[in-house]
Every structure is written in structure tokens, then in C-alpha cells.
Amino acid sequence: MKIIGPKAYIHTDRLKQNLWNIRRHVGDRSIMCVVKANGYGHGAIEIAKAIQQEAGIILAVFAIEEAIELRENGMENELMVFSRMQAHSISKAVELNLTVNACDISDLEALTHYKSSQKSVPKFHIKFDTGMTRLGFDIKDQDDIFTFIQENDLSPEGIYSHFATADEGDLSYAESQLNDFNHILETAKKYHINFNYIHCSNSGSILNVPESYFNLIRVGMLMYGVPPSEEVSMDVPVEPVMSFCGPIVNVRRVKAGTQISYGGVYTTDKETNIAVVQTGFADGFPRPWYENGYVSYKGQHYKIAGRVCMDQLMVDFGETEPKEGEEVLFFGKKDGNEIPVETIANEIGTTTYVLLTAIHGRTKRIVIH
Ligand SMILES: Cc1ncc(COP(=O)(O)O)c(C=O)c1O
């Protein structure tokens, strides 16, 4: 059966090239590829399958359920779970060889308790909060944390932190976070605690803060070929991995003065061709984009006509006569069409993270090798 409806084309050749370019930029380091939130909307399985064989790739997800799904689909790479560790999930983490996140003394207590009863413990990284004020041990507790680790003979595989502003023009806050992180590393040395992995770099700091690379970088957005913000200078060449497209299912000639879509906020000023495209906000199309937005068809931009509906949207093609069954591009880069997702994010006051992870509903992901 022919698939009618929105499609997210996933260009795995670009994904791999992006990774190589990032690798060239950061040098000889391990790379943790962040495939949480269904691979930032690209499909976690599809993305992980495409990169799992590349050298030194560690995968990261947020929830343990996402990790289980990757394991069930045959992904054997090291796999980290960023969410707050849950004591009841420790045995699952051991069974599936997952790396968990310890960020509170109760997490270390739970690991110690598990170790004493089961004689094993999952791999874990300890996370310090240096300024994000999300998950992470408090800096002031560092001596207590390292003492606890030492006294209970725990061996964290890694230590990490997360930047709040590394993708901004003003890097002073990120630099102070990095200073604090370096100080924590010094303290760990005093306790003779060594880590296989030290990391705090995300896409913003890969571009902006080379001192933060340590021996592992964590990368999400940049790998998907999109700048993490408009304030970074893009020294790493990347191309968008997703092209989000929708099919034209109907074309009608309408008179001047015809109202289009809900609320009648768009009225044609001359006789024109109006196409119905089978994609709506229920599929992840950013609804506010209709106000000034456009789609791309055969290299030209055409205005979205009126409010985006749940399942469909209309496009004003003027004198151009598109055919039913042909596709328009909403964002990405494909077949001579290009609309950067960051352009839409800037125009409607949101972020590329929000737009990409919103892709869902009836959108089919088509992997292009
Ligand atoms: C802990 C952690 N590390 C790394 C990343 C990847 O960030 P980015 O997509 O900006 O590279 C994220 C994403 O939010 C994250 O939560």
C-alpha cells in the first residue's frame, strides 16, 4: 500500500558525515550520541542502527524504557540513561548492561545496598550540578560524596556535568560551570578516585568551549545537522539529517476573495491554485508557522494559506500547478528544496529542539542510506 501522509526522510549518509566532521573537530575522544526523545524525533532505532558500528560510539537516552527498546532492537553499544536512577530499576540495568546516572546520595546508597545483596552493581556515572540546577550532586557536598564512594568501595565509571548556556554568545556562565567542574575533578583526585569517562560537553560547548571536551563529548543536535542556537559560530560543517515533507492530495483553482481554513484569516487576493497537503499539527507540523510560513516545492517557496489544521494544511501555489501525489518540503534539505528548521524556530519564537522532537503522529520515518 502506498503511504500517503507526512514523511520524515532520515538521511543517514549525512548523519555519518556529521559525526565524522564532529570527530575531526574534537580530536581523539569517545563520542556519546544522544538518541533520547526518539532520537530528537528522527527515530532512535533508525539513528542508533546507522551509527552503532562507528568507532567509539556510546549511546545515551533519557528514560530506562528507551534503553530497553534499543537493547531489544539489538543495539549492543555502551548505553547511558540520563534520568534519575530508580532503585527498583537497578537489576534491569545490570541485566541489560546499562550505565545509570547517580546524582543524589540516595542513589549511591541504593547502589551500595544492591552491591551488598547481589555482589554486582551496574556501571554508573556520577553527575554534579555546576549551574543547571537540574539533576546533580551539590558542589558543596563533593567531599561527602567522594568519602561515601571511597568508604563503600564504589567505582563510578564516569563523572559529568551539564552546561546551561554553552550555546550562547556570552560564555561567562559556562566558563564558571567549567571552573567548578575542574575543581570537583581535583577533589576526586585527592580521594584517588579515577574515572574512565569525564564529560560535560554538549553541542553548544563542542562549538564554543573546547576546554570542556575532556575524554568524551556528548552530542545531540549537532549530530542531527542543526545548530544548537543562533548564537554559535558553526565551525563544524553539518547537514540536516531530517527532511520533513508532506504530500499534495488535492489542487483546486479558487477565485479572488476566497477564505481559506479555520477562522478565515487568509483570503486570496487573486485567482489562484490552492493545494491541500496531508500533514497537520497532530503530525508535528509547527502550527504557529502558518502566519508567515511557507513550504518549498521544486526549489520555490509557497505561502501556507490559513491556519494549519489537525491533519492537513493548505498552500497557495499562485499560477504554479503542482500535481497530486507530489511532495512539498516543510523543513530540511531534499531534492533541491531547503528550509532550515532553525529559520522556522527563530520566526515562531521556539527552538529547534522543540520542533524536531515534536515530529510524531502519522509521520512515517523513511531511512535514506
Ligand atoms: C545530559 C545531556 N547531555 C547532552 C545533551 C545533548 O545536548 P545537545 O543536543 O545540545 O548536544 C543533552 C540534551 O539535552 C543532555 O540532557
The ligand as a Gaussian input file, in Angstrom:
#p B3LYP/6-31G(d) Opt

LIG

0 1
 C       22.720000      15.474000      29.840000
 C       22.698000      15.862000      28.392000
 N       23.839000      15.787000      27.695000
 C       23.881000      16.103000      26.388000
 C       22.759000      16.538000      25.713000
 C       22.870000      16.873000      24.251000
 O       22.673000      18.241000      24.038000
 P       22.783000      18.833000      22.564000
 O       21.627000      18.317000      21.796000
 O       22.713000      20.299000      22.769000
 O       24.076000      18.374000      22.005000
 C       21.562000      16.653000      26.413000
 C       20.380000      17.158000      25.731000
 O       19.541000      17.843000      26.223000
 C       21.522000      16.303000      27.791000
 O       20.398000      16.389000      28.513000

